Amino acid sequence: MECISVFDMLKIGIGPSSSHTLGPWRAAQLFIKELKDSNSFNNIENIKIDLYGSLSLTGKGHATDYAIILGLLGTDPETIPVEDISKNIEVVKSTNKLNFNNEKEIHFYFEKDIAFKKTFLPFHANGISFSAFTNSNKITSTFYSIGGGFVIKEDNDNAKKNFEIKCAFPYPIAKGTKLLEYCKTLDKSISEVVLENEKSIRSEADINKEIKRIWEVMLECMYTGCHTEGTLPGGLNVRRRAYDMNQKLKGKKPYSNPVEWIYSIRDTEVKFRQIIKWVSCFALAVNEVNASLGRVVTAPTNGSAGVIPAVLMYYLVIENHDGNFEDIKKFLLVAGEIGSIFKKGATISAAMGGCQAEIGVSSAMAAGALCELLGGTPEQVLAAAEIAMEHHLGLTCDPIGGLVQIPCIERNAMGAIKAINAAELALDTSPENTKVPLDKVVNTMWETAKDMNTKYKETSEGGLAVGVHLTDC
């Protein structure tokens, strides 16, 4: 059975897209590894890249070309200083040279050596092919970026297995029904079952360390977004809104860092309208950072990265002022497991399933996680996830200008609000009155994805992407 860790669903990376930025970045790193494993690396004289399908149609707006270069330079999305990204790209463009894996210089012509093909490869909408040339040989490898930063190699035997790591969890989970079975037989909550699986591959100290790191990136991302003015890059002239919202909402208590910011929010008077505005502010902040090539946590994707931190922040600063690390841990464990159920049973790639596969899944993840923190039973947790997805079914991915900005940023705010509402509805629902099980909505989402016209799957060939012209913005 496919084993997906919580830390596969929640990855730290650079925006604006997990499938179009983080995935190609990782693919470039994997290609370097292949060349080294075959003892070919030192003989490479130049490289060419072909992008297919959605990676081609919206790749420039998603910074796919930048991500590939950064990967070939040997940088890592988790650690590269964000301020170095533009400088690294400019050096390649201006010198026509690439410091391959930071080890050897090769000629590289940015505009010529990255080709945006409009054709689709047969296995997945996000195809990327690397060709490396020696003085006498050509080495080609094709990868697919399948959403959420997951990358697989084109291989006749293994391509359709769709997994990144292999392990043997003590409690393998592919469906919600199996998860509920474990909860009942073990007399554990969902977060406790997921923790037992994670402990089979990591120490609890390592789990806590990684969860802390993920939350710190989420919090820093929200803080940065709420304290950065200006206009987003890309040509749509989208004004950052989180800054203005934060300034209007925060009150007069001074602060100088993200933790003090949390306490300052807790001290403000929060009514219903302010709750909606704060949750929206948190979500917008994350995705404004994402849209400007900032560091975010894929949750489960970059385009939907704002939903989970916004809902968790809602719990910590508005719903429960006594929230602590254990609450954060439970929330992210539950969210990660729900996301993995969708990945196994459907998709988390907008290029395969539209935005229902990104915002819809992230809203379901957040709804279930919040429900457990609010005291929900395992049945209610899965009901919350189902309710959230049920009301995102059919949501298209139609980014204007191929940029992860309109309607993507606002959709995170809407997904977060829906998640909170779904959790509350589930808490007031008896399990026997649940008419649509989570597994049914997962299957329905996948069937809907297969029926959806390709132009609504992150190609910018339908919907708002053609209904609204760049000149209108």
Disulfide bonds with the S-S distance in Angstrom:
none
